[in-house]
């Protein structure tokens, strides 16, 4: 199996798994154990895990602020695409991987908006006295949806092997830190984190597949000529 096909299969499976997980969260062991008696799926597991970790607002605040890092990454690549658009005077002249990156980020934003408008469940605790939606974890989705693209772009665009390795290692460490931080902070149910991981990984795999497919077209056209 080629890497391109592997990414397509992986992405499809993970997105399907996310859809199934989302359905299961709404039908398996659903009990009114959330804020103000709101229903929570996998209630036994979620309440057990939440009791195990407790609530750590310091970790929550730290991971919230660190969530600005992937936002900065998005803005940075947006600026790069805008510069290419201005210099080359055509949207079609912008690097295809940057255009696909913009679509990928738009899908992440769309997923966030959909689940904000159609809440699956709410956080275990109020944030500043407000009940907030909790599924999937938006910070986890943002981090895992954006940071791996930084690693991909670094590998593609940079020539210095040492710098590439440093960025890939930093992205991996940062992403792992953020997942663990959100998981143990106690501001999400554990199933919220699982949902975000499935969706973000699925979208990222499909992004990789789309980039590989677009980049393969010129060589295919040359071989046909």
SETOR-765103 format. One record per residue: x, y, z of N, C-alpha, C in turn; residue number from 0. Coordinates in Angstrom, 1 decimal, m for minus. Example, Ala and Ser with C-alpha at 12.3 -4.5 7.8 and 13.67 -1.06 7.14 Angstrom:
REM residues 2
[[13.2, m5.7, 7.8], [12.3, m4.5, 7.8], [13.2, m3.3, 7.8], 0]
[[12.8, m2.2, 7.1], [13.7, m1.1, 7.1], [12.9, 0.0, 7.9], 1]
REM end
This chain:
REM residues 225
[[0.8, m1.2, 0.0], [0.0, 0.0, 0.0], [0.9, 1.2, 0.0], 0]
[[0.6, 2.2, m0.9], [1.4, 3.4, m1.0], [1.1, 4.3, 0.2], 1]
[[2.0, 5.2, 0.5], [1.7, 6.2, 1.6], [0.5, 7.0, 1.3], 2]
[[0.3, 7.4, 0.1], [m0.9, 8.2, m0.3], [m2.2, 7.4, 0.0], 3]
[[m2.2, 6.2, m0.4], [m3.4, 5.4, m0.2], [m3.6, 5.1, 1.3], 4]
[[m2.5, 4.9, 2.0], [m2.5, 4.6, 3.5], [m3.2, 5.8, 4.2], 5]
[[m2.8, 7.1, 3.8], [m3.4, 8.2, 4.4], [m4.9, 8.3, 4.1], 6]
[[m5.3, 8.0, 2.9], [m6.7, 8.0, 2.6], [m7.5, 7.1, 3.4], 7]
[[m7.0, 5.8, 3.5], [m7.7, 4.8, 4.3], [m7.7, 5.2, 5.8], 8]
[[m6.5, 5.6, 6.3], [m6.4, 6.0, 7.7], [m7.4, 7.2, 8.0], 9]
[[m7.4, 8.2, 7.1], [m8.3, 9.3, 7.3], [m9.8, 8.9, 7.3], 10]
[[m10.1, 8.1, 6.4], [m11.5, 7.6, 6.3], [m11.9, 6.8, 7.5], 11]
[[m11.1, 5.9, 7.9], [m11.4, 5.1, 9.1], [m11.5, 6.0, 10.4], 12]
[[m10.6, 6.9, 10.5], [m10.6, 7.7, 11.7], [m11.8, 8.6, 11.8], 13]
[[m12.2, 9.2, 10.7], [m13.4, 10.1, 10.6], [m14.6, 9.3, 10.9], 14]
[[m14.7, 8.0, 10.3], [m15.8, 7.2, 10.6], [m15.9, 6.8, 12.0], 15]
[[m14.7, 6.5, 12.6], [m14.6, 6.2, 14.0], [m15.1, 7.3, 14.9], 16]
[[m14.8, 8.6, 14.5], [m15.2, 9.7, 15.2], [m16.8, 9.8, 15.1], 17]
[[m17.3, 9.6, 14.0], [m18.8, 9.6, 13.8], [m19.4, 8.5, 14.7], 18]
[[m18.9, 7.3, 14.7], [m19.4, 6.3, 15.6], [m19.2, 6.6, 17.0], 19]
[[m18.1, 7.2, 17.4], [m17.8, 7.5, 18.8], [m18.8, 8.6, 19.3], 20]
[[m19.1, 9.6, 18.4], [m20.0, 10.6, 18.7], [m21.4, 10.0, 19.0], 21]
[[m21.8, 9.0, 18.2], [m23.1, 8.4, 18.4], [m23.1, 7.6, 19.7], 22]
[[m22.0, 6.9, 20.0], [m22.0, 6.1, 21.2], [m22.0, 7.0, 22.4], 23]
[[m21.4, 8.1, 22.4], [m21.4, 9.1, 23.5], [m22.8, 9.5, 23.9], 24]
[[m23.7, 9.4, 22.9], [m25.1, 9.9, 23.1], [m26.0, 8.7, 23.5], 25]
[[m25.5, 7.5, 23.5], [m26.5, 6.4, 23.7], [m25.9, 5.4, 24.8], 26]
[[m24.6, 5.3, 25.0], [m24.1, 4.3, 26.0], [m24.0, 4.9, 27.4], 27]
[[m24.6, 4.3, 28.3], [m24.5, 4.6, 29.8], [m24.7, 6.1, 30.0], 28]
[[m25.8, 6.6, 29.4], [m26.1, 8.0, 29.5], [m26.9, 8.3, 30.8], 29]
[[m26.3, 9.1, 31.6], [m27.0, 9.5, 32.9], [m26.8, 11.0, 33.2], 30]
[[m27.7, 11.5, 34.0], [m27.7, 13.0, 34.3], [m26.7, 13.3, 35.4], 31]
[[m25.4, 13.1, 35.1], [m24.3, 13.4, 36.0], [m23.5, 14.6, 35.8], 32]
[[m23.9, 15.4, 34.7], [m23.2, 16.6, 34.4], [m23.8, 17.8, 35.1], 33]
[[m23.3, 19.0, 34.7], [m23.8, 20.2, 35.4], [m25.3, 20.3, 35.3], 34]
[[m25.9, 20.7, 36.4], [m27.4, 20.9, 36.4], [m28.1, 19.7, 35.9], 35]
[[m27.6, 18.5, 36.1], [m28.2, 17.3, 35.7], [m28.2, 17.0, 34.3], 36]
[[m27.3, 17.6, 33.5], [m27.3, 17.3, 32.1], [m26.7, 15.9, 31.8], 37]
[[m27.2, 15.3, 30.8], [m26.9, 13.9, 30.4], [m25.4, 13.8, 29.9], 38]
[[m24.7, 12.8, 30.4], [m23.4, 12.5, 29.9], [m23.3, 11.0, 29.5], 39]
[[m22.8, 10.7, 28.4], [m22.6, 9.4, 27.9], [m21.3, 8.8, 28.6], 40]
[[m21.2, 7.4, 28.6], [m20.2, 6.7, 29.2], [m20.0, 7.3, 30.7], 41]
[[m21.1, 7.5, 31.3], [m21.1, 8.2, 32.6], [m20.3, 7.5, 33.7], 42]
[[m20.3, 6.2, 33.8], [m19.5, 5.5, 34.8], [m18.0, 5.8, 34.6], 43]
[[m17.6, 5.6, 33.4], [m16.1, 5.8, 33.1], [m15.8, 7.3, 33.2], 44]
[[m16.6, 8.2, 32.7], [m16.3, 9.6, 32.7], [m16.2, 10.2, 34.2], 45]
[[m17.2, 9.8, 35.0], [m17.2, 10.3, 36.4], [m16.0, 9.7, 37.2], 46]
[[m15.7, 8.4, 36.9], [m14.6, 7.8, 37.5], [m13.3, 8.5, 37.2], 47]
[[m13.1, 8.8, 35.9], [m11.8, 9.4, 35.5], [m11.8, 10.8, 36.0], 48]
[[m12.9, 11.5, 36.0], [m12.9, 12.9, 36.5], [m12.6, 12.9, 38.0], 49]
[[m13.1, 11.9, 38.7], [m12.8, 11.9, 40.2], [m11.3, 11.5, 40.4], 50]
[[m10.8, 10.7, 39.5], [m9.4, 10.3, 39.6], [m8.4, 11.5, 39.4], 51]
[[m8.7, 12.4, 38.4], [m7.8, 13.5, 38.1], [m8.1, 14.7, 39.0], 52]
[[m9.4, 14.9, 39.3], [m9.8, 16.1, 40.0], [m9.8, 17.3, 39.0], 53]
[[m9.8, 18.5, 39.5], [m9.9, 19.7, 38.7], [m8.6, 20.6, 39.1], 54]
[[m7.9, 21.0, 38.0], [m6.7, 21.8, 38.2], [m6.8, 23.0, 37.3], 55]
[[m7.3, 24.1, 37.8], [m7.5, 25.3, 37.0], [m6.2, 25.9, 36.5], 56]
[[m5.1, 25.7, 37.2], [m3.8, 26.2, 36.8], [m3.4, 25.5, 35.5], 57]
[[m3.6, 24.2, 35.4], [m3.3, 23.5, 34.1], [m4.2, 23.9, 33.0], 58]
[[m5.5, 24.1, 33.4], [m6.5, 24.6, 32.4], [m6.1, 25.9, 31.8], 59]
[[m5.7, 26.8, 32.7], [m5.3, 28.2, 32.3], [m4.1, 28.1, 31.4], 60]
[[m3.1, 27.3, 31.8], [m1.9, 27.2, 31.0], [m2.1, 26.7, 29.6], 61]
[[m2.9, 25.6, 29.6], [m3.2, 25.0, 28.2], [m4.1, 25.9, 27.4], 62]
[[m4.9, 26.7, 28.1], [m5.7, 27.7, 27.3], [m4.9, 28.7, 26.6], 63]
[[m3.9, 29.3, 27.4], [m3.0, 30.3, 26.8], [m2.1, 29.6, 25.7], 64]
[[m1.6, 28.4, 26.0], [m0.8, 27.7, 25.0], [m1.6, 27.4, 23.7], 65]
[[m2.9, 27.4, 23.8], [m3.7, 27.2, 22.6], [m3.6, 28.3, 21.6], 66]
[[m2.9, 29.4, 22.0], [m2.6, 30.5, 21.1], [m1.5, 30.1, 20.1], 67]
[[m0.7, 29.1, 20.5], [0.4, 28.7, 19.6], [m0.1, 28.2, 18.3], 68]
[[m1.0, 27.3, 18.3], [m1.6, 26.8, 17.0], [m2.3, 28.0, 16.2], 69]
[[m2.9, 28.9, 17.0], [m3.6, 30.0, 16.3], [m2.5, 30.9, 15.6], 70]
[[m1.3, 31.0, 16.2], [m0.2, 31.8, 15.6], [0.3, 31.0, 14.3], 71]
[[0.3, 29.7, 14.4], [0.7, 28.9, 13.3], [m0.2, 29.1, 12.1], 72]
[[m1.5, 29.1, 12.4], [m2.5, 29.4, 11.3], [m2.3, 30.7, 10.7], 73]
[[m2.1, 31.8, 11.5], [m1.9, 33.1, 11.0], [m0.6, 33.2, 10.2], 74]
[[0.4, 32.5, 10.7], [1.7, 32.5, 9.9], [1.6, 32.0, 8.5], 75]
[[0.9, 30.8, 8.4], [0.7, 30.2, 7.1], [m0.3, 31.0, 6.2], 76]
[[m1.2, 31.6, 6.9], [m2.1, 32.5, 6.2], [m1.4, 33.7, 5.6], 77]
[[m0.5, 34.3, 6.4], [0.3, 35.4, 5.9], [1.2, 34.9, 4.7], 78]
[[1.8, 33.7, 4.8], [2.6, 33.2, 3.7], [1.8, 33.1, 2.5], 79]
[[0.6, 32.5, 2.6], [m0.3, 32.4, 1.4], [m0.7, 33.7, 0.8], 80]
[[m0.9, 34.7, 1.7], [m1.3, 36.0, 1.3], [m0.2, 36.7, 0.5], 81]
[[1.1, 36.5, 1.0], [2.2, 37.1, 0.3], [2.4, 36.5, m1.1], 82]
[[2.2, 35.2, m1.2], [2.3, 34.6, m2.5], [1.2, 35.1, m3.4], 83]
[[0.0, 35.3, m2.9], [m1.1, 35.8, m3.7], [m0.8, 37.2, m4.2], 84]
[[m0.2, 38.0, m3.4], [0.1, 39.4, m3.8], [1.2, 39.4, m4.8], 85]
[[2.2, 38.6, m4.6], [3.3, 38.6, m5.5], [3.0, 37.9, m6.9], 86]
[[2.2, 36.9, m6.8], [1.9, 36.1, m8.1], [0.6, 36.5, m8.7], 87]
[[m0.2, 37.3, m8.0], [m1.4, 37.9, m8.6], [m2.4, 36.9, m9.1], 88]
[[m2.4, 35.7, m8.5], [m3.4, 34.7, m8.9], [m3.5, 33.7, m7.8], 89]
[[m4.8, 33.4, m7.4], [m5.0, 32.4, m6.3], [m4.5, 31.1, m6.8], 90]
[[m4.6, 30.8, m8.1], [m4.1, 29.5, m8.6], [m2.6, 29.4, m8.6], 91]
[[m1.9, 30.5, m8.4], [m0.5, 30.5, m8.4], [0.1, 30.3, m7.0], 92]
[[m0.8, 30.3, m6.0], [m0.3, 30.1, m4.6], [0.0, 28.6, m4.5], 93]
[[1.0, 28.2, m3.8], [1.4, 26.8, m3.6], [0.2, 26.0, m3.2], 94]
[[m0.1, 24.9, m4.0], [m1.3, 24.1, m3.7], [m1.4, 23.6, m2.2], 95]
[[m0.2, 23.2, m1.7], [m0.3, 22.7, m0.3], [m0.7, 23.8, 0.7], 96]
[[m0.5, 25.1, 0.4], [m0.9, 26.2, 1.2], [m2.4, 26.4, 1.1], 97]
[[m2.9, 26.2, m0.2], [m4.4, 26.3, m0.4], [m5.1, 25.2, 0.3], 98]
[[m4.5, 24.0, 0.2], [m5.1, 22.8, 0.9], [m5.1, 23.0, 2.5], 99]
[[m4.0, 23.7, 2.9], [m3.9, 23.9, 4.3], [m5.0, 24.9, 4.8], 100]
[[m5.3, 25.9, 4.0], [m6.4, 26.8, 4.3], [m7.7, 26.0, 4.4], 101]
[[m7.9, 25.1, 3.5], [m9.2, 24.3, 3.5], [m9.2, 23.4, 4.8], 102]
[[m8.0, 22.9, 5.1], [m7.9, 22.0, 6.3], [m8.3, 22.8, 7.6], 103]
[[m7.7, 24.0, 7.7], [m8.0, 24.9, 8.8], [m9.5, 25.3, 8.8], 104]
[[m10.1, 25.5, 7.7], [m11.5, 25.9, 7.6], [m12.4, 24.7, 8.1], 105]
[[m12.0, 23.5, 7.8], [m12.7, 22.3, 8.2], [m12.7, 22.2, 9.7], 106]
[[m11.5, 22.5, 10.3], [m11.4, 22.4, 11.8], [m12.3, 23.5, 12.4], 107]
[[m12.3, 24.7, 11.8], [m13.2, 25.8, 12.4], [m14.6, 25.4, 12.2], 108]
[[m15.0, 24.8, 11.1], [m16.4, 24.4, 10.8], [m16.8, 23.4, 11.8], 109]
[[m15.9, 22.4, 12.1], [m16.3, 21.4, 13.1], [m16.5, 22.0, 14.5], 110]
[[m15.7, 23.0, 14.8], [m15.9, 23.7, 16.1], [m17.2, 24.3, 16.2], 111]
[[m17.6, 25.1, 15.1], [m18.8, 25.8, 15.1], [m20.0, 24.9, 15.1], 112]
[[m20.0, 23.7, 14.4], [m21.1, 22.8, 14.4], [m21.4, 22.3, 15.8], 113]
[[m20.3, 21.9, 16.5], [m20.5, 21.3, 17.9], [m20.8, 22.4, 18.9], 114]
[[m20.5, 23.7, 18.6], [m20.9, 24.8, 19.5], [m22.4, 25.0, 19.3], 115]
[[m22.9, 24.9, 18.1], [m24.3, 25.1, 17.9], [m25.2, 23.9, 18.2], 116]
[[m24.6, 22.7, 18.2], [m25.3, 21.5, 18.5], [m24.5, 20.7, 19.6], 117]
[[m24.7, 21.2, 20.8], [m23.9, 20.6, 21.9], [m24.2, 19.1, 22.1], 118]
[[m23.1, 18.3, 22.3], [m23.3, 16.9, 22.7], [m23.4, 16.8, 24.2], 119]
[[m22.5, 17.5, 24.9], [m22.5, 17.5, 26.3], [m21.8, 18.8, 26.8], 120]
[[m21.8, 19.0, 28.1], [m21.2, 20.2, 28.7], [m20.0, 19.8, 29.6], 121]
[[m19.2, 20.8, 29.9], [m18.0, 20.5, 30.7], [m18.5, 20.0, 32.1], 122]
[[m17.6, 19.3, 32.8], [m17.9, 18.8, 34.1], [m18.1, 20.0, 35.1], 123]
[[m17.5, 21.1, 34.9], [m17.6, 22.2, 35.8], [m17.9, 23.5, 35.0], 124]
[[m18.5, 24.5, 35.7], [m18.7, 25.8, 35.0], [m17.4, 26.5, 34.8], 125]
[[m17.3, 27.3, 33.8], [m16.1, 28.1, 33.5], [m16.5, 29.6, 33.7], 126]
[[m16.0, 30.2, 34.7], [m16.5, 31.6, 35.1], [m18.0, 31.7, 35.2], 127]
[[m18.5, 30.6, 35.8], [m20.0, 30.6, 36.1], [m20.9, 30.2, 34.9], 128]
[[m20.2, 29.8, 33.8], [m21.0, 29.6, 32.6], [m20.9, 28.1, 32.2], 129]
[[m22.0, 27.5, 31.8], [m21.9, 26.1, 31.2], [m21.4, 26.2, 29.8], 130]
[[m20.3, 25.5, 29.5], [m19.8, 25.6, 28.1], [m19.8, 24.2, 27.5], 131]
[[m20.0, 24.1, 26.2], [m19.9, 22.9, 25.5], [m18.6, 22.2, 25.7], 132]
[[m18.6, 20.9, 25.6], [m17.3, 20.2, 25.9], [m16.9, 19.1, 24.9], 133]
[[m17.8, 18.8, 24.0], [m17.5, 17.7, 23.1], [m17.5, 18.2, 21.6], 134]
[[m16.5, 18.0, 20.9], [m15.1, 17.5, 21.3], [m14.3, 18.7, 21.9], 135]
[[m13.3, 18.3, 22.6], [m12.4, 19.4, 23.2], [m11.9, 20.3, 22.1], 136]
[[m12.3, 21.5, 22.1], [m11.9, 22.5, 21.0], [m10.4, 22.7, 21.0], 137]
[[m9.8, 22.8, 22.2], [m8.3, 23.1, 22.3], [m7.6, 21.9, 21.8], 138]
[[m8.0, 20.7, 22.1], [m7.3, 19.5, 21.6], [m7.5, 19.4, 20.1], 139]
[[m8.6, 19.7, 19.6], [m8.9, 19.7, 18.2], [m8.0, 20.7, 17.5], 140]
[[m7.9, 21.8, 18.0], [m7.0, 22.9, 17.4], [m5.6, 22.5, 17.4], 141]
[[m5.1, 22.0, 18.5], [m3.7, 21.6, 18.6], [m3.3, 20.5, 17.7], 142]
[[m4.1, 19.4, 17.7], [m3.8, 18.2, 16.9], [m4.2, 18.4, 15.4], 143]
[[m5.0, 19.4, 15.2], [m5.4, 19.7, 13.8], [m4.4, 20.6, 13.1], 144]
[[m3.7, 21.4, 13.9], [m2.8, 22.4, 13.3], [m1.3, 22.1, 13.5], 145]
[[m0.9, 21.7, 14.7], [0.5, 21.5, 14.9], [1.2, 20.5, 14.0], 146]
[[0.6, 19.3, 13.7], [1.2, 18.4, 12.8], [1.4, 19.0, 11.4], 147]
[[0.6, 19.9, 11.0], [0.8, 20.6, 9.7], [2.0, 21.4, 9.7], 148]
[[2.4, 22.0, 10.8], [3.6, 22.7, 10.9], [4.8, 21.8, 10.7], 149]
[[4.8, 20.6, 11.3], [5.8, 19.6, 11.1], [5.9, 19.2, 9.6], 150]
[[4.8, 19.0, 9.0], [4.7, 18.6, 7.6], [5.3, 19.7, 6.7], 151]
[[4.9, 21.0, 6.9], [5.5, 22.1, 6.2], [7.0, 22.3, 6.4], 152]
[[7.4, 22.0, 7.6], [8.8, 22.2, 7.9], [9.6, 21.1, 7.1], 153]
[[9.1, 19.9, 7.1], [9.8, 18.8, 6.3], [9.9, 19.1, 4.9], 154]
[[8.8, 19.7, 4.3], [8.7, 20.0, 2.9], [9.5, 21.2, 2.5], 155]
[[9.5, 22.3, 3.3], [10.0, 23.5, 2.9], [11.4, 23.8, 3.4], 156]
[[11.9, 23.2, 4.4], [13.2, 23.4, 5.0], [14.2, 22.5, 4.5], 157]
[[15.5, 23.0, 4.3], [16.6, 22.1, 3.8], [17.4, 21.6, 5.0], 158]
[[17.5, 22.4, 6.0], [18.4, 22.0, 7.2], [17.7, 20.8, 7.9], 159]
[[18.4, 19.7, 7.8], [17.9, 18.4, 8.5], [17.7, 18.6, 10.0], 160]
[[18.7, 19.3, 10.6], [18.7, 19.4, 12.0], [17.5, 20.3, 12.5], 161]
[[17.2, 21.3, 11.7], [16.1, 22.2, 12.0], [14.8, 21.5, 11.8], 162]
[[14.7, 20.7, 10.8], [13.5, 19.8, 10.5], [13.2, 18.9, 11.7], 163]
[[14.3, 18.2, 12.2], [14.1, 17.3, 13.3], [13.7, 18.0, 14.6], 164]
[[14.3, 19.2, 14.8], [14.0, 20.0, 16.0], [12.5, 20.4, 16.0], 165]
[[12.0, 20.8, 14.8], [10.6, 21.2, 14.7], [9.7, 20.1, 14.9], 166]
[[10.0, 18.9, 14.3], [9.1, 17.7, 14.4], [9.1, 17.3, 15.9], 167]
[[10.2, 17.3, 16.5], [10.3, 16.9, 17.9], [9.5, 17.8, 18.8], 168]
[[9.7, 19.1, 18.5], [9.0, 20.1, 19.3], [7.5, 20.0, 19.2], 169]
[[7.0, 19.8, 17.9], [5.6, 19.6, 17.7], [5.0, 18.4, 18.4], 170]
[[5.8, 17.3, 18.4], [5.3, 16.1, 19.0], [5.2, 16.3, 20.5], 171]
[[6.3, 16.9, 21.1], [6.3, 17.1, 22.6], [5.2, 18.1, 23.0], 172]
[[5.0, 19.2, 22.2], [4.0, 20.2, 22.5], [2.6, 19.6, 22.5], 173]
[[2.3, 18.8, 21.4], [1.0, 18.2, 21.2], [0.7, 17.2, 22.3], 174]
[[1.7, 16.4, 22.7], [1.5, 15.4, 23.8], [1.2, 16.1, 25.1], 175]
[[2.0, 17.2, 25.4], [1.8, 18.0, 26.6], [0.4, 18.6, 26.7], 176]
[[m0.1, 19.1, 25.5], [m1.4, 19.7, 25.5], [m2.5, 18.6, 25.7], 177]
[[m2.4, 17.5, 25.1], [m3.4, 16.4, 25.3], [m3.5, 16.0, 26.8], 178]
[[m2.3, 15.7, 27.3], [m2.3, 15.3, 28.7], [m2.8, 16.4, 29.6], 179]
[[m2.4, 17.6, 29.3], [m2.8, 18.8, 30.1], [m4.3, 18.9, 30.2], 180]
[[m4.9, 18.9, 29.0], [m6.4, 19.0, 28.9], [m7.1, 17.8, 29.6], 181]
[[m6.5, 16.6, 29.5], [m7.1, 15.4, 30.0], [m7.1, 15.5, 31.6], 182]
[[m6.0, 15.9, 32.2], [m5.9, 15.9, 33.6], [m6.4, 17.2, 34.3], 183]
[[m6.7, 18.2, 33.5], [m7.1, 19.5, 34.1], [m8.5, 19.4, 34.7], 184]
[[m9.3, 18.4, 34.2], [m10.6, 18.2, 34.8], [m11.7, 19.1, 34.2], 185]
[[m11.4, 19.8, 33.1], [m12.4, 20.7, 32.5], [m13.1, 20.1, 31.4], 186]
[[m12.7, 18.8, 31.0], [m13.4, 18.0, 30.0], [m13.6, 16.6, 30.5], 187]
[[m14.6, 16.0, 30.0], [m14.8, 14.6, 30.2], [m13.8, 13.8, 29.3], 188]
[[m13.3, 12.7, 29.8], [m12.3, 12.0, 29.0], [m12.8, 11.7, 27.6], 189]
[[m14.0, 11.4, 27.4], [m14.6, 11.0, 26.1], [m14.5, 12.2, 25.1], 190]
[[m14.5, 13.5, 25.7], [m14.3, 14.6, 24.8], [m13.0, 14.7, 24.2], 191]
[[m12.0, 14.3, 24.9], [m10.6, 14.3, 24.4], [m10.5, 13.2, 23.3], 192]
[[m11.0, 12.0, 23.6], [m11.0, 10.9, 22.6], [m11.6, 11.4, 21.3], 193]
[[m12.7, 12.0, 21.4], [m13.4, 12.5, 20.2], [m12.6, 13.5, 19.4], 194]
[[m11.9, 14.4, 20.1], [m11.0, 15.4, 19.4], [m9.8, 14.7, 18.7], 195]
[[m9.3, 13.7, 19.4], [m8.1, 13.0, 18.8], [m8.5, 12.3, 17.6], 196]
[[m9.6, 11.6, 17.6], [m10.1, 10.9, 16.4], [m10.4, 11.8, 15.2], 197]
[[m11.1, 12.9, 15.5], [m11.4, 13.9, 14.4], [m10.2, 14.6, 13.9], 198]
[[m9.3, 15.1, 14.7], [m8.1, 15.8, 14.3], [m7.2, 14.9, 13.5], 199]
[[m7.0, 13.7, 14.0], [m6.1, 12.7, 13.3], [m6.7, 12.4, 11.9], 200]
[[m8.0, 12.2, 11.9], [m8.6, 11.9, 10.6], [m8.5, 13.0, 9.6], 201]
[[m8.8, 14.2, 10.0], [m8.7, 15.4, 9.1], [m7.2, 15.6, 8.7], 202]
[[m6.3, 15.4, 9.6], [m4.9, 15.5, 9.2], [m4.4, 14.5, 8.2], 203]
[[m4.9, 13.3, 8.3], [m4.5, 12.2, 7.4], [m5.1, 12.5, 6.0], 204]
[[m6.3, 13.1, 6.0], [m6.9, 13.4, 4.7], [m6.2, 14.6, 4.1], 205]
[[m5.7, 15.5, 4.9], [m4.9, 16.7, 4.4], [m3.7, 16.1, 3.7], 206]
[[m3.0, 15.2, 4.4], [m1.8, 14.6, 3.8], [m2.1, 13.9, 2.5], 207]
[[m3.2, 13.2, 2.5], [m3.6, 12.5, 1.2], [m3.9, 13.5, 0.1], 208]
[[m4.6, 14.6, 0.4], [m4.9, 15.6, m0.6], [m3.6, 16.3, m1.2], 209]
[[m2.7, 16.6, m0.3], [m1.4, 17.2, m0.7], [m0.6, 16.2, m1.6], 210]
[[m0.5, 15.0, m1.2], [0.2, 14.0, m2.0], [m0.5, 13.8, m3.4], 211]
[[m1.8, 13.8, m3.4], [m2.5, 13.6, m4.6], [m2.3, 14.8, m5.6], 212]
[[m2.3, 16.0, m5.0], [m2.1, 17.2, m5.9], [m0.6, 17.3, m6.4], 213]
[[0.3, 16.9, m5.5], [1.7, 17.0, m5.9], [2.1, 15.9, m6.9], 214]
[[1.3, 14.8, m7.0], [1.6, 13.8, m7.9], [1.1, 14.1, m9.3], 215]
[[0.2, 15.1, m9.4], [m0.4, 15.4, m10.7], [0.6, 15.9, m11.8], 216]
[[1.5, 16.8, m11.4], [2.4, 17.3, m12.4], [3.3, 16.2, m13.0], 217]
[[3.8, 15.3, m12.1], [4.7, 14.2, m12.6], [3.9, 13.3, m13.5], 218]
[[2.6, 13.0, m13.1], [1.8, 12.2, m13.9], [1.5, 12.8, m15.3], 219]
[[1.3, 14.1, m15.3], [1.1, 14.7, m16.6], [2.4, 14.7, m17.5], 220]
[[3.6, 14.9, m16.8], [4.8, 14.8, m17.5], [5.1, 13.4, m18.1], 221]
[[4.7, 12.4, m17.4], [4.9, 11.0, m17.8], [4.0, 10.7, m19.0], 222]
[[2.8, 11.3, m19.0], [1.8, 11.1, m20.1], [2.3, 11.8, m21.4], 223]
[[2.9, 13.0, m21.1], [3.4, 13.7, m22.3], [4.6, 13.0, m22.9], 224]
REM end
